[in-house]
Amino acid sequence: MSASVQERPHRVCVAGASGRMGHMLIDALRASDDCVLAGALDIETSPAIGQDAGAYAGSAAGVAITSDVAGGLAHARCLIDFTRPEGTMAHLHACVAQGVNLVIGTTGFSDEQKAEIAQAAKRIAIVMAPNMSVGVNVTLKLLEMAAKAMATGYDIEIIEAHHRHKVDAPSGTALKMGEVIADALGRDLKTCGVFSREGVTGERDPSSIGFATIRGGDIVGDHTVLFAGIGERIEISHKSSSRATYAQGSLRAVRFLSGKSAGLYDMFDVLGLR
């Protein structure tokens, strides 16, 4: 292990190292004063296997990308995972086995998978959030406050837009926004959420929370929540222009987990927004 890895307290492995988010995370780690890249994972069929994790940036990081999860985690204290649910679950089991903490930015988990993550958090420390952006999580706090103040007389709609390659809808961030609002209003999003409208839908149920999804081009991530009343409306929006914000939020989560042995946390915990 290099001296730089030994000297810095936060040794991090990145899953999906050859992807766009992986690149952002590796860049953020290389620019950090207290975090260091200690491992890089990708799927076995990736053409990046065996390459230096920093090669795409034109300079070596000194860490080869591997599909050997145990090997990739060997020198790491924390794994950052922005992959797919099936990949994250496999990494979760390895982290538990090796005592490595985990930051999960993956979305699209089933209820059963979420329960499995919660069970694993009894053995390792996990930060799990559908969006690691500091700005998005401050927006969530604002939505909680707005929902409580406008509990009656306002119709609530959530509009989200992402790039053409995103595979799940609505986005995990949009769903989290809906959950925060529903919780603030004492409702259950599973029963009050409306995810599609077509044909003769009838008058809007005032207790519902509507969702609209847009997919196209290279949109990183736009989210707007509309509180529409009689004579006025309030729109609370967050727009991402770069995935770098997700990477910086992830490093804050890594730092938050340092010294913690177990527990399931989210970005409200990381940012002190409880």
C-alpha positions, -999 to +999 in steps of 0.1 A: +000+000+000+014+035-009+023+060+017-005+083+006-031+057+013-017+050+047-015+087+056-050+097+047-078+086+071-105+080+045-096+051+022-123+047-004-132+021-030-154+032-060-179+008-076-187+014-113-153+030-117-154+033-155-188+050-156-196+087-156-203+088-119-173+066-112-151+092-131-166+120-110-159+101-078-124+093-087-117+130-097-131+141-063-110+116-044-078+126-062-085+163-054-093+156-018-069+163+011-083+137+034-097+110+011-078+086-012-088+061-038-080+026-024-099+004-048-119+005-080-146-020-091-164-027-123-183-056-139-163-085-152-172-077-189-161-041-187-132-033-211-117-011-183-108-042-162-070-041-155-067-005-165-055+022-141-086+040-126-072+074-135-063+066-171-094+083-186-082+116-170-047+112-185-028+105-154-023+073-133-042+069-100-021+039-090-052+017-086-062-009-112-099-015-119-109-050-110-141-072-109-127-090-078-149-074-051-130-088-022-097-077-037-110-042-045-122-038-009-090-051+007-074-017+015-107+003+017-126+015+048-156+026+028-172+018-006-192+043-027-217+026-049-238+043-077-245+012-098-276-009-102-296-026-074-283-061-082-247-049-082-252-029-050-267-059-032-237-081-042-213-054-029-234-051+003-227-087+011-190-083+005-188-051+027-205-069+055-181-098+052-151-075+052-163-049+077-163-021+051-187+008+055-209+017+025-223+049+008-252+040-014-264+064-042-280+036-062-318+039-067-346+015-078-344-009-049-374-032-041-389-032-006-372-065+000-338-052-010-343-021+013-351-044+042-319-064+035-298-032+035-314-022+068-305-056+082-269-052+070-267-019+087-268-037+120-232-049+112-217-020+092-224+017+089-243+027+058-254+061+043-282+055+018-298+084-001-314+086-035-294+118-041-261+128-025-262+164-036-260+189-006-284+212-025-310+185-031-310+175+005-314+212+016-343+213-009-359+182+008-358+201+041-375+231+025-402+208+011-408+193+045-413+229+059-435+240+030-457+209+032-464+215+069-473+251+062-495+243+032-512+212+044-546+222+031-557+241+001-527+233-021-523+207-048-489+191-049-472+179-081-436+167-086-420+171-120-386+155-128-364+154-159-333+133-166-311+121-195-323+095-220-302+067-205-319+067-170-336+034-165-359+040-135-389+063-133-398+084-113-363+091-102-353+081-067-349+118-059-385+125-070-398+096-049-378+109-019-394+143-024-428+126-024-420+106+007-408+137+026-439+156+017-462+127+025-446+121+059-449+158+067-486+156+059-492+123+077-499+105+045-486+073+029-470+079-006-479+043-016-516+052-013-517+089-022-491+089-050-504+093-086-478+082-111-497+083-144-528+101-159-545+092-191-580+096-205-609+107-183-593+108-149-620+127-130-614+156-107-581+157-088-581+141-054-569+169-031-550+144-009-530+131-039-493+138-048-488+137-085-457+128-105-446+137-140-415+122-157-394+136-186-366+117-203-344+132-229-309+143-241-282+147-215-302+163-186-283+156-155-313+160-132-340+187-127-367+185-100-396+209-093-423+206-067-454+227-073-477+237-045-507+251-064-533+270-044-562+293-053-547+326-064-510+316-059-485+288-065-451+281-050-424+262-070-394+248-052-368+236-077-333+221-079-314+217-111-281+198-115-256+208-142-229+184-131-226+151-113-197+166-094-222+177-067-231+141-061-194+132-057-187+159-032-218+149-012-206+113-012-173+123+003-191+142+031-210+109+037-177+090+038-163+114+064-195+112+084-192+074+086-156+075+098-155+059+132-190+045+131-193+007+134-230+002+124-262+020+116-284+031+087-281+069+079-292+093+052-280+127+040-301+145+066-279+128+092-248+137+073-258+174+069-273+178+104-308+185+090-327+164+115 
